[in-house]
Amino acid sequence: MTDTPPQQDGAPEESAPAGIDPTVPAAPRIWNHWLGGKDNYAADRRVGDQMAAQYPSIVRLARADREFLGRAVRHLVLEEGVRQFLDIGTGLPTADNTHQVAQALAPESRIVYVDNDPLVLAHARALLTSTPEGATAYIDADLHDPERILAEAARTLDFSKPFAVMLLGVLIYVDDTPTAYSIVQTLKDALPSGGHLVIAHSTSEVHGEATEEVVRMRNERVKPAMTLRSGAEITRFFDGLELLEPGVVPCNRWRPHPSAEGAEDVDEFSGVGRKP
């Protein structure tokens, strides 16, 4: 797995949808660049490449996070019988989105995506290609308003049956930690017995100051700012849930494919919890 972003042209600035300034770097588009996508602009690639030059493992981190999504969804569908997903902080569509992984295994799966980035909204149609047996929906909303998210998601999901809340790479944008815990508690309270919470969250427990320095640089150039949390702080999000093995670990170590065992750990911790 390479530690440098793949070289691609991305999107021309004149193609930017109305209301989007392509000269201002945006977090979802930088992430898209690291994943090899084309829904990004020169400003995004410039900052993304600067971050990768300063901290080469950031590209591996982004890809490890995406691979964790696939493994977590597959586990929930095949081992836990989950058929409903509420994916908050969706990001730009790439390969193996939540609905693609889930519906490939269980075509009747229902997925609701949530994001508040205007470019993600512009590309949401790519997230709405459901199997006839299942359903997908998109909500333009902010994580800070979990009550609204739940109310709108209930139009597609049956909250009396188990569903999984996916929070991958989004809690980092809630800078106040007590507020982050409160938001997650609201979402956990909505889970029925057998429901799941899936989290991936950036930390600096693996690479320490190197991670903290690149985040400082990134926060000077990109809004919203991101907040790192410790493994203990991330684990606390799962309070009241049964934490599945192997617990909260670097996302490359959460039930990895045998071919990936022994890979260098990344500063992105992940975990899956089940409501008793």
RASUL-V867262 format. One record per residue. PSI is psi in degrees with one decimal (999 if undefined). BURIAL is + if it has 16 or more other C-alpha atoms within 10 Angstrom, else -. Layout:
PSI_BURIAL / PSI_BURIAL
This chain:
119.2_- / 150.4_- / 10.2_+ / 146.6_+ / 142.5_+ / 147.7_- / 120.0_- / 160.6_- / -27.1_- / -160.7_+ / 142.3_- / 146.4_- / -33.0_- / -12.0_- / -2.5_- / 132.5_+ / 157.9_- / 138.0_- / -1.8_- / 124.1_- / 105.8_- / -9.7_+ / -7.9_- / 116.8_- / 143.5_+ / 141.4_+ / -47.7_+ / -32.7_+ / -34.2_+ / -43.7_+ / -42.8_+ / -39.9_+ / -46.0_+ / -30.4_+ / 1.0_+ / 14.6_+ / 175.7_+ / 4.6_+ / 62.0_+ / 163.5_+ / 174.1_+ / -39.5_+ / -37.7_+ / -44.5_+ / -35.2_+ / -49.6_- / -41.9_+ / -41.4_+ / -36.1_+ / -42.8_- / -41.2_+ / -34.2_+ / -39.3_- / -31.1_- / 79.2_+ / -29.6_+ / -1.9_+ / -33.6_+ / -41.5_+ / -36.7_+ / -47.9_+ / -42.0_+ / -34.6_+ / -37.0_+ / -43.5_+ / -37.7_+ / -34.4_+ / -41.5_+ / -48.3_+ / -43.4_+ / -40.0_+ / -45.0_+ / -43.3_+ / -42.4_+ / -45.0_- / -39.5_+ / -49.4_+ / -36.1_- / -27.5_- / -9.0_- / 20.1_- / 136.5_+ / 8.0_+ / 137.2_+ / 134.5_+ / 102.3_+ / 103.2_+ / 128.8_+ / 49.0_+ / -44.9_+ / 178.8_+ / 140.9_+ / 134.3_+ / -155.6_- / 153.0_- / 51.5_- / 165.5_+ / -45.9_+ / -31.5_+ / -42.5_+ / -48.4_+ / -46.3_+ / -21.6_+ / -28.9_- / -35.8_- / 93.0_+ / -21.7_+ / 1.2_+ / 146.0_+ / 131.6_+ / 132.4_+ / 124.3_+ / 145.8_+ / 129.7_+ / 163.5_+ / 13.1_+ / 130.8_+ / -30.9_- / -35.3_+ / -42.8_+ / -40.5_+ / -27.1_- / 8.8_- / -26.1_+ / -29.0_- / -19.3_- / -2.7_+ / 19.8_+ / 86.8_- / 158.4_+ / 155.8_+ / -31.4_- / -25.3_- / -158.4_+ / 149.1_+ / 150.6_+ / 160.8_+ / 132.1_+ / 126.3_+ / 95.7_- / 165.6_+ / 141.1_- / -28.0_+ / -8.5_+ / 66.4_- / -29.3_+ / -42.2_- / -41.7_- / -47.6_+ / -41.2_+ / -42.2_- / -34.8_+ / -29.1_+ / -13.1_- / -23.4_- / -35.6_+ / 148.3_+ / 103.4_- / -5.0_+ / -11.0_- / 154.5_- / 137.9_+ / 163.0_+ / 131.8_+ / 122.1_+ / 120.8_+ / 77.4_+ / 114.7_+ / 28.5_+ / -30.8_+ / -19.3_+ / -18.5_+ / 4.7_+ / 100.7_+ / -28.6_- / 115.7_- / -43.2_- / -37.3_- / -40.8_- / -43.3_+ / -39.6_+ / -42.0_- / -47.7_+ / -36.0_+ / -40.9_+ / -42.4_- / -39.6_+ / -38.0_+ / -27.2_- / -15.7_- / 133.6_+ / 173.5_+ / 133.0_- / -3.4_+ / 162.0_+ / 152.7_+ / 127.8_+ / 124.5_+ / 138.5_+ / 129.9_+ / 134.8_+ / 147.0_+ / -179.0_+ / 21.9_+ / -18.7_+ / -52.2_- / 1.8_- / -125.1_- / -31.9_- / -42.2_- / -44.4_+ / -36.8_+ / -43.3_- / -32.1_+ / -38.9_+ / -44.7_- / -45.4_- / -42.0_+ / -21.0_- / -19.9_- / -21.9_- / 134.7_+ / 147.1_- / 158.1_- / 155.5_+ / 149.6_+ / 126.0_+ / 149.2_+ / 156.4_+ / 166.5_- / -38.7_+ / -40.9_- / -38.5_- / -41.4_+ / -33.6_+ / -24.6_- / -23.3_+ / 7.8_+ / 134.0_- / -5.8_- / 159.4_+ / 112.9_+ / 120.0_+ / 149.2_- / 141.6_- / 24.4_- / -152.8_+ / 113.5_+ / 165.9_+ / 136.4_+ / -22.8_+ / -12.3_+ / 5.6_+ / 100.1_+ / 58.3_+ / 155.8_+ / 142.0_- / -33.3_- / -18.2_- / -3.5_- / 138.3_- / -1.4_- / 151.5_- / 135.6_- / 149.1_+ / 158.8_+ / 51.7_+ / 107.3_+ / 148.4_+ / 160.6_+ / 163.5_+ / 127.1_+ / 149.4_+ / 136.2_+ / 126.8_+ / 999_-
